[in-house]
Amino acid sequence: MANVTLRNVRKTYPGGFEAIKGVNVDVGDGQFCVLVGPSGCGKSTLLRMVAGLETVTGGEIDIGGRIVNQIEPADRDIAMVFQNYALYPHMSVYNNMAYGLRNRGMAEAEIKTRVEEAARVLELTSMLERKPRQLSGGQRQRVAMGRAIVRQPKVFLFDEPLSNLDAKLRIAMRVEIRKLQRRLNTTSIYVTHDQLEAMTLADILVVMNGGQVEQVGNPLAIYEKPATTFVASFIGAPPMNLMATRPEEIRSQLAGSNAADAGILGIRPEDFVITDQTPAGGVALPLTVEAIERVGAETFVYGSREQEEQHVAATPGELPPGEIIVRIPGTEAPAIGAKIRVAAVRAKLHLFSADGRTRLEA
Amino acid sequence: MQKQAIFQSKLLPYALVAPQLAIVLIFFYWPALQAVIQSFLLQDAFGLSTTFVWFDNYVELFRDPAYFESILRTFFFSFAIAVSSLSFALLLAVMADKPLRGSTLYRTLLIWPYAVAPPVVGVLWIFMLHPSLGVISRYLRAAGIDWNPLLDGDQAAALIILAAAWKQISYNFLFFLAGLQAIPKSVLEAAAIDGARPMRRFWTVTFPLLSPTIFFLLVVNIVYAFFDTFGIIDTMTRGGPGKSTETLVYKVYSDGLLGGNLGSSAAQSVILMIMVIVLTGIQFRFVERKVTY
């Protein structure tokens, strides 16, 4: 069992490209840490640095109280599950799982016990003699998991392990991974670009962007209080509505708070209600309904604001300027083209500095 | 998607393949057929009369101990050339596969020897290892080694194997490098995390995953050693000293063109043809299966 601590970890490639610009993360013993961010944000690089597959340019990586910067991957007592599973194609399922144990000189009888136990847990018992190419995607994924758990390492590392699976299997495997991790109580670091996977799996969520950590914390805390506009729009689907506070319409409603300093106002789609009233201290916006998406339990209303608005700080999944998404329960929705008014209460407003880098308390 | 081209004229497709067919027929099938016919004939010493002798040429060939020696010698040469060339090429490919500065240049240089024609290879090595002219021979003699491949059959054989293997390294290198690059990096990384040291990683992961390439190259190298070494042998040793470097192909040439025994020479080439057909058959069957591990 082990803590994993990253202290000011940096990675600069020989070409001068700075992939990781000083990351500090502390993963407690038995915790499940998820690194999430858009592609190219450095999350996989960071994971590979923990694994020892990439060199560390600066800072310290500490696994279980030992600085591992200069230690070979084999000696870090970690196991990794790769995105493409990286099974040994010429070995049977049994040998795939046994390989790491044999390399460490374990007795065959002990190997047999461990592999059979892992196979039982992962429901692979009937497939032990098969080669990876005779397995389905989900089965390969489980073999990759098995290869990691037989080793009983201090830390599990997962590099987007579910992204090659279809949507249904991905959800099933997500639950399996979480159950397995809870039962084994092994410290885990998990990389994904899928915010839903991140939210559901994480004890600690690390949101990354451009080689930097945007925010670290409990997933729900991050959801409720995103530290930057990047986090606000990356975590949560559909993304948070972000709008500039400069237009008089919004400015006047925010008057009398430190909202005066705020440059950007964020409101989550589910925090809007369709109403003609303006809650005290809250914000109300007139909208023209542009499109409706009914997904059964809820309905998304896409509306446009009356006045033109300038662009808010660039963020992924950003809406076109002036467009607002409102999430309402059930299937009843206004007609397309209807003029409506939506409002959010004071407590549900998120205020950010004009550059989107700082959260302001309302 | 349309896979079949449609021609307006029925003759055009035939006209288009005709030149290639003509070359194949004139330069491959016709001489092969001639060889088959010739192998059933016996000519008198002056080439004035020809008799049809059925399988006499073959029977005589298989009664000749020199022919069996030549077969054994060819097998030994093939084995030695294939093994030395393959193992050295694999070593180079493994080293070139590492991220090195200037690896493109390094790789290009390693491929160059393949562009050298076999007789030229022979001449190059003779320049280095000729007993009286060779650059290296001087040092060998200075080191107390009685180096004289013109008189010593074993040394001549070693020389042929060396030159032939050297030339083939480039070809093997190219395939090995491609094979190595086709192995997913993550599989090797997984092995590294699984505690396999570089040597063990190579023998338990890389080598088995290269086995299809190795088998393919083994067949290609054997075919090469059987047939394409003619130019090297002819420029370096002419089958000598004695018959110590006379392989099957060289024997076809020396019996037929130098010895004037066209019937026997033709019979030998027919046997060689059958060998090639068998080897190629093995290779095709293997290539079709593709995945072997």
Interface residues (C-beta under 8 A of the other chain):
Chain A: A51 G52 L53 E72 P73 A74 I78 A79 M80 F82 Q83 N84 A86 L87 Y88 P89 H90 Y99 G100 N103 R104 K131 R133 R147 R151
Chain B: P184 S186 V187 E189 A190 A191 A192 I193 D194 G195 A196 R197 R200 T204 V205 P208 L209 S211 V291 Y293
